[in-house]
Amino acid sequence: MRKIKIFDTTLRDGEQSPGCSMHITEKLEIAMALEKMHVDVIEAGFAVSSQGDFDAVSKVAAQLKESTVCSLARAVPKDIDMAYEALKHAQSPRIHTFMATSPIHMEYKLKMAPEKVLQTIGDMVRYAKTKMSDIEFSAEDACRSERDFLVKATATAIAAGATVINIPDTVGYTTPMEMVDLITYLRNHVRGIENVILSVHCHNDLGMAAANSLAAVSAGADQVECTINGLGERAGNAAMEEIVMGIHTRKNFYQCLTGVDTTRISSTSKLVYNILGLPIPINKAIVGANAFAHEAGIHQHGVLANRETYEIMTPQSIGLLQNQMVFGKHSGRHAIEKRLNEMGHELNKAELDDLMERFKLLADKKRSINDNDLEALVSKKTQDIENGYKLDRFTVNCGNYVTSNAVVRLQDGEKLVEAVAIGDGPIDAAYKAIDMLIKAPPHVLDDYAIFSVTEGNDALGEVIVRIKSGEKTVTGRGLSTDIIESSIMAYINGLNRLL
């Protein structure tokens, strides 16, 4: 069977979603998880866009050994130079340059004549080729481009040395039948296209990103560009888990396969959601809580008789375990480490030491700890910002006949700082005290949400806050059996990120 390459752009296009910016250590953690999944290409960022993006691309490029690492670059020398500098230590680097080819983009965005666009494509792909051998060219807004011009643009890129030609549905405009027709047309009319990888990059504005991507595969596309959980600008990109499991589940129809380890889908999806502080939509295809849940009596009866009556894939195929092992304060390190490995988490000694300390503290508060608790404990290691403020202790006093007040003490490096404040409730009072201690840029609390991670009276509660400062939005997360403590930890975490 044909092998379809999976190109993941969670760290570039996914991060462009409002409120989804990531710290460099978080980007590296996601990149490592993607490589463990055997993702073929990882687009680590847009190196020229900021120093932070450059550093992230550079660090990912130096760390990964198996996946190809890619950086986006506009079709201008400066972008290509910066992409090369960020990627030069990669085992398998790729520069991904792009230029718009649709009439509306050329006229209003580029303000360039079609002939000048063709010349620039050829010149810049040739220039990128002097930097490294693997060059991808994307015809931005390809699905709204005139076909004859798109043929000329892609043929020009191939003649200049491009090894990958990407056809993006940049605004999520096309339909599956149109995508099949376009890919077929290009395969029949572009000179040299049989010698390069033909790729697609679909957006989800009309809810058809995955369908359009899979339609392209059926028509002969060799690579699909996608993101974990479908993150991306506006309505997002094609979701990697949907593409991979679509091909995996219907391989006899598509007559192809991917090299992705599907058993790591669930844990990688949760990792990304946890890092961004986003809840998993319960009805999200493949990874949502209801994806393998059955409540209707007819469905339950059918599944009990034969799972395949209502399940076209198994929970185990994406890394979920049907059984749950319950742990307590007497559970040993080896058993917990083994269970985490089964759940797709590989922790080094320092990370496991830290997790065990927090496990013991949690076990003193809860009678039993299950897989959901362990997932929450693992995600906690992505929350703390190194050298940031940390909660030492707090006291709150509140009631319906008293003014709420809070005393909060934080650890700031080697010293302890403390403040007291009153507020409209215990959370408001605590946040005002924290604002006295952490001198962050002017900001507002944009959103505050509480989620129950586990079940029961002693459930872990997770608080997610969004803090806005000018054009920048950051997310903070806190986790505890005490919801006030979770709230305080989330706010401190968010302000650390803002700093």
C-alpha positions as CSV (number, residue, x, y, z in Angstrom):
1,M,0.0,0.0,0.0
2,R,1.0,3.6,-0.5
3,K,2.4,5.4,2.5
4,I,0.9,8.8,3.3
5,K,3.3,11.2,5.0
6,I,1.9,13.1,8.0
7,F,3.0,16.7,8.3
8,D,2.1,18.2,11.6
9,T,1.9,21.9,12.0
10,T,0.5,22.2,15.6
11,L,3.6,24.2,16.6
12,R,3.2,26.7,13.8
13,D,-0.3,26.9,12.3
14,G,-1.9,25.4,15.5
15,E,-0.2,28.0,17.7
16,Q,-1.6,30.8,15.6
17,S,-5.0,30.1,17.1
18,P,-6.0,33.0,19.4
19,G,-5.0,32.2,23.0
20,C,-2.9,29.1,22.0
21,S,0.6,30.5,22.3
22,M,3.1,28.1,23.9
23,H,6.3,28.3,25.9
24,I,9.5,27.0,24.2
25,T,9.7,24.0,26.7
26,E,6.1,23.1,25.9
27,K,6.8,23.2,22.2
28,L,9.7,20.9,22.7
29,E,7.5,18.5,24.8
30,I,4.9,18.4,22.0
31,A,7.6,17.9,19.4
32,M,9.0,14.9,21.3
33,A,5.6,13.4,21.6
34,L,5.0,13.8,17.9
35,E,8.3,12.1,17.1
36,K,7.4,9.2,19.4
37,M,4.2,8.9,17.3
38,H,6.4,8.6,14.2
39,V,5.0,11.7,12.6
40,D,7.0,12.2,9.3
41,V,7.4,16.0,9.3
42,I,7.1,18.5,12.2
43,E,6.7,22.2,11.3
44,A,8.3,23.7,14.4
45,G,7.5,27.3,13.7
46,F,7.9,30.4,11.6
47,A,11.6,31.3,12.3
48,V,11.6,34.9,11.1
49,S,8.4,35.9,13.0
50,S,10.0,36.4,16.4
51,Q,13.0,35.5,18.5
52,G,10.9,33.1,20.4
53,D,9.8,31.2,17.3
54,F,13.4,31.1,16.0
55,D,14.6,29.7,19.3
56,A,11.8,27.1,19.3
57,V,12.6,25.9,15.8
58,S,16.3,25.8,16.6
59,K,15.8,23.8,19.8
60,V,13.4,21.3,18.2
61,A,15.7,20.9,15.2
62,A,18.6,20.1,17.4
63,Q,16.7,17.7,19.6
64,L,14.8,15.5,17.2
65,K,16.5,12.6,15.5
66,E,13.9,10.8,13.4
67,S,11.2,13.2,12.1
68,T,12.0,15.9,9.5
69,V,11.9,19.4,11.1
70,C,10.5,22.2,9.0
71,S,10.3,26.0,9.3
72,L,7.9,28.2,7.4
73,A,9.4,31.1,5.3
74,R,7.8,33.7,3.0
75,A,9.3,33.8,-0.5
76,V,11.8,36.4,0.5
77,P,15.6,36.0,1.2
78,K,15.5,37.1,4.8
79,D,12.8,34.5,5.8
80,I,14.7,31.8,4.0
81,D,18.0,32.8,5.6
82,M,16.4,32.7,9.1
83,A,14.8,29.4,8.4
84,Y,18.1,27.9,7.4
85,E,19.9,29.3,10.5
86,A,17.2,27.8,12.8
87,L,17.3,24.4,11.0
88,K,21.0,24.0,10.3
89,H,21.5,21.5,13.2
90,A,18.6,19.3,12.3
91,Q,19.2,15.7,11.2
92,S,16.5,16.1,8.5
93,P,15.7,19.8,7.8
94,R,13.1,21.3,5.4
95,I,12.4,24.9,4.4
96,H,8.8,25.5,3.6
97,T,8.3,28.6,1.5
98,F,5.0,29.9,0.2
99,M,3.5,32.5,-2.1
100,A,-0.2,33.3,-2.9
101,T,-1.5,32.3,-6.4
102,S,-5.2,33.3,-6.3
103,P,-6.3,36.4,-8.2
104,I,-7.6,38.0,-5.0
105,H,-4.4,37.5,-3.0
106,M,-2.1,38.6,-5.9
107,E,-4.1,41.8,-6.4
108,Y,-4.9,42.9,-2.9
109,K,-2.3,41.2,-0.7
110,L,0.8,40.9,-2.8
111,K,0.0,43.7,-5.2
112,M,2.0,41.8,-7.9
113,A,1.3,40.9,-11.5
114,P,1.0,37.1,-12.2
115,E,4.3,37.1,-14.2
116,K,6.1,38.7,-11.3
117,V,4.7,36.0,-8.9
118,L,6.0,33.2,-11.2
119,Q,9.4,34.8,-11.4
120,T,9.5,35.2,-7.6
121,I,8.5,31.6,-7.0
122,G,11.3,30.4,-9.3
123,D,13.9,32.7,-7.8
124,M,13.1,32.0,-4.1
125,V,12.8,28.2,-4.5
126,R,16.2,28.2,-6.3
127,Y,17.6,30.4,-3.5
128,A,16.2,28.1,-0.8
129,K,17.7,25.1,-2.7
130,T,21.2,26.7,-2.2
131,K,20.6,26.3,1.6
132,M,19.4,22.7,1.8
133,S,18.1,19.9,-0.5
134,D,14.5,19.5,0.9
135,I,12.3,22.4,-0.1
136,E,8.5,22.6,0.1
137,F,6.6,25.1,-1.9
138,S,3.0,26.1,-1.0
139,A,0.7,27.9,-3.4
140,E,-1.3,29.9,-0.9
141,D,-5.0,29.9,-1.6
142,A,-4.5,27.3,-4.2
143,C,-8.2,26.2,-4.2
144,R,-9.3,29.6,-5.4
145,S,-6.5,30.0,-7.9
146,E,-7.1,29.8,-11.7
147,R,-6.1,26.3,-12.7
148,D,-3.8,27.2,-15.6
149,F,-1.9,29.7,-13.4
150,L,-1.7,27.1,-10.6
151,V,-0.2,24.6,-13.0
152,K,2.4,27.2,-14.1
153,A,3.2,28.2,-10.5
154,T,3.7,24.6,-9.3
155,A,5.7,23.6,-12.4
156,T,7.9,26.6,-11.9
157,A,8.6,25.6,-8.3
158,I,9.4,22.0,-9.4
159,A,11.8,23.2,-12.1
160,A,13.5,25.4,-9.5
161,G,14.1,22.4,-7.2
162,A,11.1,22.0,-4.9
163,T,10.8,18.5,-3.5
164,V,7.3,18.9,-2.1
165,I,4.4,20.8,-3.7
166,N,1.6,21.8,-1.2
167,I,-1.9,22.6,-2.3
168,P,-3.6,24.6,0.6
169,D,-7.3,25.2,0.9
170,T,-6.2,28.3,2.9
171,V,-9.7,29.6,3.6
172,G,-11.6,26.3,3.9
173,Y,-13.6,27.0,0.7
174,T,-13.5,23.8,-1.3
175,T,-15.5,20.6,-1.2
176,P,-14.3,16.9,-1.4
177,M,-15.4,16.5,-5.0
178,E,-13.7,19.7,-6.1
179,M,-10.5,18.6,-4.2
180,V,-10.5,15.2,-6.0
181,D,-10.9,17.1,-9.4
182,L,-8.1,19.6,-8.6
183,I,-5.6,17.0,-7.4
184,T,-6.4,14.8,-10.5
185,Y,-6.0,17.8,-12.8
186,L,-2.6,18.8,-11.3
187,R,-1.3,15.2,-11.5
188,N,-2.3,15.2,-15.2
189,H,-1.0,18.7,-16.2
190,V,2.0,19.7,-14.0
191,R,5.3,18.7,-15.6
192,G,7.5,16.8,-13.2
193,I,4.8,16.4,-10.5
194,E,5.4,12.6,-10.5
195,N,8.9,13.3,-9.1
196,V,7.8,15.3,-6.0
197,I,5.6,14.7,-3.0
198,L,2.2,16.2,-3.6
199,S,0.7,17.6,-0.3
200,V,-2.5,19.2,0.9
201,H,-3.2,21.6,3.7
202,C,-6.9,22.1,4.5
203,H,-8.7,24.5,6.8
204,N,-12.0,23.8,8.5
205,D,-14.1,27.0,7.9
206,L,-16.9,24.9,6.5
207,G,-16.2,21.9,8.6
208,M,-14.7,19.9,5.8
209,A,-11.0,20.0,6.4
210,A,-10.6,16.2,7.2
211,A,-13.0,15.2,4.4
212,N,-11.2,17.4,1.8
213,S,-7.8,16.0,3.0
214,L,-8.9,12.4,2.7
215,A,-10.5,13.2,-0.7
216,A,-7.1,14.4,-1.8
217,V,-5.5,11.2,-0.6
218,S,-7.9,9.2,-2.6
219,A,-7.0,11.2,-5.7
220,G,-3.3,10.6,-5.2
221,A,-1.9,13.1,-2.7
222,D,1.2,11.8,-0.9
223,Q,1.2,14.0,2.2
224,V,-1.4,15.6,4.5
225,E,-0.7,18.6,6.6
226,C,-2.7,18.7,9.9
227,T,-2.6,19.6,13.6
228,I,-3.3,17.7,16.8
229,N,-7.0,18.3,17.8
230,G,-7.5,20.4,14.6
231,L,-6.0,23.5,16.1
232,G,-5.4,26.4,13.8
233,E,-6.4,29.8,12.6
234,R,-10.2,30.6,12.6
235,A,-12.0,27.3,12.6
236,G,-8.8,25.3,12.6
237,N,-7.0,22.8,10.4
238,A,-7.6,19.2,9.5
239,A,-7.3,17.2,12.7
240,M,-4.4,14.7,12.6
241,E,-6.3,12.1,14.7
242,E,-9.2,12.2,12.2
243,I,-6.9,11.9,9.2
244,V,-4.8,9.1,10.7
245,M,-7.7,7.1,12.0
246,G,-9.7,7.7,8.9
247,I,-6.9,6.1,6.8
248,H,-6.3,3.4,9.5
249,T,-10.0,2.4,9.8
250,R,-10.7,2.5,6.1
251,K,-7.4,1.4,4.7
252,N,-9.1,-1.0,2.3
253,F,-11.0,1.9,0.8
254,Y,-8.1,4.4,0.6
255,Q,-5.5,1.6,-0.3
256,C,-2.9,3.4,1.8
257,L,-1.6,3.7,5.3
258,T,0.5,6.0,7.5
259,G,3.4,5.3,9.7
260,V,1.8,7.0,12.8
261,D,1.6,4.9,16.0
262,T,-2.1,5.3,16.6
263,T,-1.8,4.1,20.2
264,R,-0.2,7.4,21.1
265,I,-3.1,9.6,19.8
266,S,-5.0,9.8,23.0
267,S,-2.1,10.8,25.2
268,T,-0.7,13.3,22.7
269,S,-4.1,14.9,22.2
270,K,-4.5,15.3,26.0
271,L,-1.0,16.7,26.2
272,V,-1.8,19.5,23.7
273,Y,-5.1,20.3,25.4
274,N,-3.5,20.4,28.8
275,I,-0.6,22.6,27.7
276,L,-3.1,25.1,26.1
277,G,-5.5,24.9,29.1
278,L,-8.4,23.9,26.9
279,P,-11.1,21.3,27.8
280,I,-11.6,18.4,25.4
281,P,-15.0,18.8,23.7
282,I,-17.0,15.7,24.7
283,N,-18.2,15.1,21.1
284,K,-14.7,15.6,19.5
285,A,-14.2,12.8,16.9
286,I,-11.7,10.1,18.0
287,V,-10.5,11.8,21.3
288,G,-13.7,13.2,22.9
289,A,-15.0,11.7,26.1
290,N,-18.1,10.4,24.2
291,A,-16.2,8.9,21.3
292,F,-16.4,5.4,22.9
293,A,-19.4,6.0,25.2
294,H,-22.8,4.5,24.8
295,E,-25.9,5.5,26.7
296,A,-28.8,4.6,24.5
297,G,-30.2,1.2,25.5
298,I,-30.2,-0.1,21.9
299,H,-26.6,0.9,21.5
300,Q,-25.6,-0.6,24.8
301,H,-27.3,-3.9,23.9
302,G,-25.6,-4.0,20.5
303,V,-22.1,-3.3,21.9
304,L,-22.5,-5.9,24.6
305,A,-23.5,-8.5,22.0
306,N,-20.7,-7.4,19.5
307,R,-18.6,-4.3,19.8
308,E,-18.6,-3.8,16.1
309,T,-22.3,-3.1,16.0
310,Y,-21.6,0.5,17.0
311,E,-17.8,0.9,17.3
312,I,-15.8,1.0,14.1
313,M,-12.5,1.2,16.0
314,T,-11.4,0.1,19.4
315,P,-10.4,2.4,22.3
316,Q,-7.1,0.5,22.5
317,S,-6.3,1.6,18.9
318,I,-5.8,5.2,20.0
319,G,-4.2,4.3,23.3
320,L,-7.2,4.2,25.7
321,L,-7.4,1.4,28.3
322,Q,-10.9,0.1,29.0
323,N,-9.9,-1.1,32.5
324,Q,-8.8,1.3,35.2
325,M,-6.3,0.5,37.9
326,V,-6.9,2.3,41.2
327,F,-4.0,3.4,43.3
328,G,-3.7,4.6,46.9
329,K,-1.1,5.9,49.3
330,H,0.5,2.5,49.6
331,S,1.0,2.0,45.9
332,G,4.6,1.6,44.8
333,R,6.7,3.7,42.4
334,H,7.2,0.8,40.0
335,A,3.5,0.1,39.6
336,I,2.7,3.7,38.9
337,E,5.6,4.1,36.4
338,K,4.4,1.0,34.6
339,R,0.8,2.3,34.4
340,L,2.0,5.7,33.1
341,N,4.0,3.9,30.4
342,E,0.9,1.9,29.5
343,M,-1.0,5.3,29.2
344,G,1.7,6.6,26.8
345,H,3.8,8.7,29.2
346,E,7.5,8.3,29.5
347,L,9.0,10.3,32.4
348,N,12.6,10.7,33.2
349,K,13.9,10.1,36.8
350,A,13.5,13.8,37.9
351,E,10.0,14.0,36.4
352,L,9.0,10.8,38.1
353,D,10.5,11.9,41.4
354,D,8.4,15.1,41.2
355,L,5.3,13.2,40.2
356,M,5.7,10.8,43.1
357,E,5.9,13.7,45.6
358,R,2.7,15.1,44.3
359,F,1.1,11.7,44.1
360,K,1.7,11.1,47.9
361,L,0.3,14.5,48.7
362,L,-2.8,13.7,46.7
363,A,-3.1,10.2,48.1
364,D,-3.3,11.8,51.6
365,K,-6.4,13.8,50.4
366,K,-8.1,11.1,48.3
367,R,-8.9,7.5,49.2
368,S,-8.1,6.2,45.7
369,I,-6.4,7.6,42.6
370,N,-7.3,6.4,39.1
371,D,-6.1,7.0,35.6
372,N,-7.7,10.4,35.3
373,D,-5.9,11.5,38.4
374,L,-2.6,10.2,37.0
375,E,-3.2,12.1,33.7
376,A,-3.8,15.3,35.7
377,L,-0.6,14.8,37.8
378,V,1.4,14.3,34.6
379,S,-0.1,17.4,33.0
380,K,0.9,19.4,36.1
381,K,4.6,19.2,35.1
382,T,3.8,21.5,32.1
383,Q,2.1,24.1,34.2
384,D,5.0,25.5,36.4
385,I,7.2,28.2,34.9
386,E,10.8,27.7,35.9
387,N,12.1,30.6,38.2
388,G,8.5,31.9,38.4
389,Y,6.5,32.8,41.5
390,K,5.2,29.8,43.5
391,L,2.4,29.5,46.0
392,D,3.7,29.0,49.6
393,R,0.5,29.3,51.6
394,F,-2.8,31.1,51.7
395,T,-5.7,31.8,54.1
396,V,-9.1,33.0,53.1
397,N,-12.1,34.2,55.2
398,C,-15.5,34.5,53.6
399,G,-19.2,34.2,54.3
400,N,-22.5,35.8,53.4
401,Y,-22.3,38.3,56.3
402,V,-18.6,39.1,56.2
403,T,-16.3,40.9,53.7
404,S,-14.1,38.3,52.0
405,N,-10.4,38.6,52.6
406,A,-7.3,36.7,51.7
407,V,-3.8,36.4,52.9
408,V,-1.4,35.0,50.2
409,R,2.3,34.2,50.6
410,L,4.4,33.5,47.5
411,Q,7.9,32.2,47.0
412,D,9.9,34.6,44.8
413,G,13.3,32.8,44.3
414,E,14.9,32.6,47.7
415,K,12.5,35.1,49.5
416,L,8.9,34.9,50.7
417,V,6.5,37.8,49.9
418,E,3.1,38.2,51.5
419,A,0.0,40.4,51.0
420,V,-3.6,40.7,52.3
421,A,-6.6,42.0,50.3
422,I,-10.3,42.2,50.5
423,G,-12.7,41.4,47.6
424,D,-16.1,40.5,46.4
425,G,-15.5,36.8,47.2
426,P,-12.6,34.5,48.2
427,I,-11.2,34.2,44.7
428,D,-11.4,38.0,44.0
429,A,-9.7,38.7,47.3
430,A,-6.9,36.2,46.6
431,Y,-6.4,37.6,43.1
432,K,-6.1,41.1,44.4
433,A,-3.5,40.0,46.9
434,I,-1.5,38.2,44.2
435,D,-1.7,41.4,42.0
436,M,0.0,43.3,44.9
437,L,2.8,40.7,44.9
438,I,3.4,40.0,41.2
439,K,4.2,43.1,39.2
440,A,2.9,42.0,35.9
441,P,2.0,44.3,32.9
442,P,-1.5,45.8,33.0
443,H,-3.9,43.0,32.5
444,V,-7.5,41.8,32.9
445,L,-9.0,38.4,33.8
446,D,-10.6,37.5,30.5
447,D,-12.0,34.1,31.5
448,Y,-12.3,31.8,34.5
449,A,-13.5,28.2,34.3
450,I,-13.7,25.3,36.7
451,F,-13.7,21.6,35.7
452,S,-13.9,18.4,37.6
453,V,-11.1,16.1,36.5
454,T,-12.3,13.1,38.4
455,E,-15.4,11.9,40.2
456,G,-16.6,11.9,43.8
457,N,-16.6,14.3,46.8
458,D,-12.7,14.3,46.8
459,A,-12.4,15.0,43.0
460,L,-9.5,16.9,41.6
461,G,-10.7,20.3,40.5
462,E,-9.0,22.1,37.6
463,V,-9.2,25.9,37.1
464,I,-8.3,27.5,33.8
465,V,-7.9,31.2,33.6
466,R,-7.3,33.4,30.5
467,I,-5.4,36.7,31.2
468,K,-5.3,39.4,28.6
469,S,-2.7,42.1,28.4
470,G,-2.9,44.3,25.4
471,E,-2.8,42.1,22.3
472,K,-1.4,39.1,24.3
473,T,-3.5,36.4,25.9
474,V,-2.1,33.8,28.2
475,T,-3.6,30.7,29.9
476,G,-3.0,29.6,33.5
477,R,-3.9,26.3,35.0
478,G,-4.2,25.1,38.6
479,L,-5.0,21.6,39.9
480,S,-6.0,20.6,43.5
481,T,-8.7,18.9,45.5
482,D,-9.3,22.4,46.9
483,I,-10.9,24.6,44.3
484,I,-9.7,27.9,45.9
485,E,-6.1,26.6,45.8
486,S,-6.7,25.6,42.2
487,S,-7.9,29.1,41.4
488,I,-4.9,30.7,43.1
489,M,-2.4,28.4,41.4
490,A,-4.0,29.0,38.0
491,Y,-3.7,32.8,38.4
492,I,-0.1,32.6,39.5
493,N,0.7,30.3,36.6
494,G,-1.0,32.7,34.2
495,L,0.9,35.8,35.5
496,N,4.2,33.8,35.4
497,R,3.5,33.2,31.7
498,L,2.6,36.8,31.1
499,L,6.0,37.8,32.7
